[in-house]
Amino acid sequence: MGDDLDNFVEELQNQIFKETKAAYGDVGFERWCNPLFMGRMENPDGYGRIKGSCGDTMEIYLQFENDKVKKASFQTDGCGTSTICGSFAAELAIGKEPDELMDITGETILNILGTVPEEDRHCAFLAAETLQEALHNYMIQSNKMRMKEDELEKEIKELEEILKDREEALPPHSIQLQQMLFLEELDTKIEAKKNKLAELKRKDL
């Protein structure tokens, strides 16, 4: 009885593998067996989540370094085709700059796969759309970061000008204690803002 069951399970598995390979070809079948880049990412620089018309939800996470994708991953609650397409979308993103990411479409993914059942082609477009959503999220966050940097640089410049004017207007031998404390406080504020600016710039790298 045990051997019969084992044989049945093995035959069923082989049949599933055979049908899957026929439906997706060698490239898709290999990715179906081993979906690379699958999993959630903590604190991504770009994140996209879209629920397709089929009911499948796709999530894509992007981590950038020097304005290029250093890491990418995906997550889906959908079918095997969604998993395959999400995996390729994440792989295609790695090493790309924002302008290059914009060129990745559903057709791009379908061309890599070569063979996809007609009723499942929409999964490639869902993966590509989610990737574009993650890119859009990154661009928004990146622009906000640059605006903060510009604002800090402006504040530092204004404070340095005030400090310079006050120091020039008050020769060292005539500076009162209260005036000295004011200058020291101003200098401390400038240093704190410079440190904050340096921290923001490190996050951009």
C-alpha positions as CSV (number, residue, x, y, z in Angstrom):
1,M,0.0,0.0,0.0
2,G,2.8,2.4,0.9
3,D,4.7,1.7,-2.3
4,D,1.6,2.3,-4.4
5,L,1.0,5.6,-2.7
6,D,4.6,6.7,-3.2
7,N,4.4,5.7,-6.9
8,F,1.1,7.6,-7.3
9,V,2.6,10.7,-5.7
10,E,5.7,10.5,-7.8
11,E,3.8,10.0,-11.0
12,L,1.5,13.0,-10.1
13,Q,4.5,15.2,-9.4
14,N,6.2,14.2,-12.7
15,Q,2.9,14.9,-14.5
16,I,2.7,18.4,-12.9
17,F,6.3,19.1,-13.8
18,K,5.8,17.9,-17.4
19,E,2.7,20.1,-17.9
20,T,4.4,23.1,-16.2
21,K,7.5,22.8,-18.4
22,A,5.3,22.6,-21.5
23,A,3.3,25.7,-20.5
24,Y,6.3,27.9,-19.5
25,G,9.3,26.5,-21.3
26,D,12.7,25.8,-19.7
27,V,13.2,29.3,-18.4
28,G,9.9,29.7,-16.8
29,F,9.9,26.1,-15.4
30,E,13.3,26.7,-13.7
31,R,12.1,29.9,-12.1
32,W,8.9,28.2,-11.1
33,C,11.0,25.5,-9.3
34,N,13.3,28.1,-7.7
35,P,11.7,31.6,-7.5
36,L,14.7,33.9,-6.9
37,F,14.5,37.2,-5.0
38,M,11.3,36.2,-3.2
39,G,10.7,37.8,0.3
40,R,9.9,41.0,2.0
41,M,12.6,43.7,2.6
42,E,12.9,45.8,5.7
43,N,13.0,49.6,5.1
44,P,13.1,49.6,1.3
45,D,13.9,52.8,-0.6
46,G,11.1,52.1,-3.0
47,Y,8.0,50.0,-2.4
48,G,5.1,49.1,-4.7
49,R,1.9,47.1,-4.0
50,I,-0.8,46.5,-6.5
51,K,-3.8,44.1,-6.6
52,G,-4.5,43.0,-10.1
53,S,-7.8,42.5,-11.8
54,C,-7.3,38.8,-11.4
55,G,-7.2,39.2,-7.6
56,D,-3.5,38.5,-7.2
57,T,-1.5,41.0,-5.1
58,M,2.1,41.8,-6.1
59,E,4.6,43.6,-3.9
60,I,8.1,44.8,-5.0
61,Y,10.9,46.2,-2.8
62,L,13.8,48.2,-4.0
63,Q,17.0,49.3,-2.3
64,F,19.2,51.9,-4.0
65,E,22.8,52.8,-3.8
66,N,24.3,55.7,-5.8
67,D,20.9,56.0,-7.6
68,K,21.1,52.4,-8.8
69,V,19.1,49.4,-7.6
70,K,21.4,47.4,-5.2
71,K,18.8,44.9,-4.0
72,A,15.3,43.9,-5.2
73,S,12.8,41.4,-4.0
74,F,9.1,40.6,-4.5
75,Q,6.2,39.0,-2.7
76,T,2.9,37.7,-4.1
77,D,-0.2,35.8,-2.9
78,G,-0.9,34.9,-6.5
79,C,-0.5,31.9,-8.7
80,G,2.7,30.3,-10.0
81,T,2.8,32.7,-13.0
82,S,2.7,35.7,-10.7
83,T,5.6,34.2,-8.8
84,I,7.6,33.7,-11.9
85,C,6.9,37.2,-13.3
86,G,7.6,38.8,-9.9
87,S,10.9,37.0,-9.7
88,F,12.0,38.2,-13.1
89,A,10.8,41.8,-12.4
90,A,13.0,41.9,-9.3
91,E,16.0,40.4,-11.2
92,L,15.7,42.9,-14.0
93,A,15.6,45.8,-11.6
94,I,19.0,45.0,-10.0
95,G,21.8,47.3,-11.2
96,K,19.4,49.6,-13.0
97,E,19.1,53.4,-12.8
98,P,15.6,55.0,-12.6
99,D,15.5,55.8,-16.3
100,E,16.4,52.2,-17.1
101,L,13.7,50.9,-14.8
102,M,11.1,52.8,-16.7
103,D,11.9,50.7,-19.7
104,I,10.9,47.4,-18.0
105,T,7.4,46.5,-19.1
106,G,5.2,43.4,-19.2
107,E,6.4,42.7,-22.7
108,T,10.0,42.8,-21.4
109,I,9.2,40.0,-18.9
110,L,7.2,38.0,-21.5
111,N,10.1,38.2,-23.9
112,I,12.4,36.6,-21.3
113,L,9.9,33.8,-20.6
114,G,9.1,33.1,-24.2
115,T,6.3,30.8,-23.4
116,V,3.4,31.8,-21.1
117,P,-0.3,30.6,-21.2
118,E,-2.5,33.2,-22.8
119,E,-4.7,33.4,-19.8
120,D,-1.7,34.1,-17.5
121,R,0.0,36.9,-19.6
122,H,-1.5,39.5,-17.4
123,C,0.8,38.4,-14.5
124,A,3.8,39.9,-16.4
125,F,2.1,43.3,-16.7
126,L,1.1,43.1,-13.0
127,A,4.7,42.6,-12.0
128,A,6.0,45.4,-14.3
129,E,3.3,47.8,-13.1
130,T,4.2,47.0,-9.5
131,L,7.9,47.6,-10.3
132,Q,7.0,51.0,-11.7
133,E,5.0,51.8,-8.6
134,A,8.0,51.0,-6.4
135,L,10.2,53.3,-8.6
136,H,7.6,56.0,-8.3
137,N,7.6,55.6,-4.5
138,Y,11.5,55.9,-4.5
139,M,11.4,59.0,-6.7
140,I,9.0,60.7,-4.3
141,Q,11.1,59.8,-1.2
142,S,14.3,60.8,-3.0
143,N,12.8,64.2,-4.0
144,K,11.7,64.8,-0.4
145,M,15.2,64.0,0.8
146,R,16.8,66.4,-1.6
147,M,14.3,69.1,-0.6
148,K,15.3,68.6,3.1
149,E,19.0,68.8,2.1
150,D,18.5,72.0,0.2
151,E,16.6,73.5,3.1
152,L,19.3,72.5,5.5
153,E,22.0,74.0,3.3
154,K,20.1,77.2,3.0
155,E,19.7,77.4,6.8
156,I,23.4,76.7,7.4
157,K,24.4,79.4,5.0
158,E,22.1,81.9,6.7
159,L,23.3,81.1,10.1
160,E,27.0,81.3,9.0
161,E,26.3,84.7,7.6
162,I,24.7,85.9,10.8
163,L,27.7,84.4,12.8
164,K,30.2,86.1,10.6
165,D,28.4,89.5,10.8
166,R,28.2,89.3,14.6
167,E,31.9,88.3,14.9
168,E,33.0,91.1,12.6
169,A,30.8,93.6,14.5
170,L,32.2,92.6,17.9
171,P,36.0,92.7,18.2
172,P,37.3,90.1,20.6
173,H,38.4,92.5,23.3
174,S,34.9,94.0,23.6
175,I,32.7,90.9,23.6
176,Q,30.5,90.6,26.6
177,L,29.7,87.2,28.2
178,Q,26.1,87.3,27.0
179,Q,27.3,88.0,23.4
180,M,29.9,85.2,23.7
181,L,27.3,82.7,24.8
182,F,25.1,83.8,21.9
183,L,27.9,83.2,19.4
184,E,28.7,79.8,20.9
185,E,25.0,78.8,20.7
186,L,24.9,79.9,17.1
187,D,28.0,77.9,16.3
188,T,26.4,74.8,18.0
189,K,23.3,75.2,15.9
190,I,25.4,75.4,12.7
191,E,27.3,72.3,13.7
192,A,24.2,70.3,14.5
193,K,22.6,71.2,11.1
194,K,25.8,70.2,9.3
195,N,25.8,66.8,11.1
196,K,22.1,66.3,10.1
197,L,22.9,67.3,6.5
198,A,25.9,64.8,6.4
199,E,23.6,62.1,7.7
200,L,21.0,62.7,5.0
201,K,23.7,62.7,2.3
202,R,25.0,59.3,3.6
203,K,21.5,57.9,3.2
204,D,21.5,59.0,-0.4
205,L,24.6,56.9,-1.2
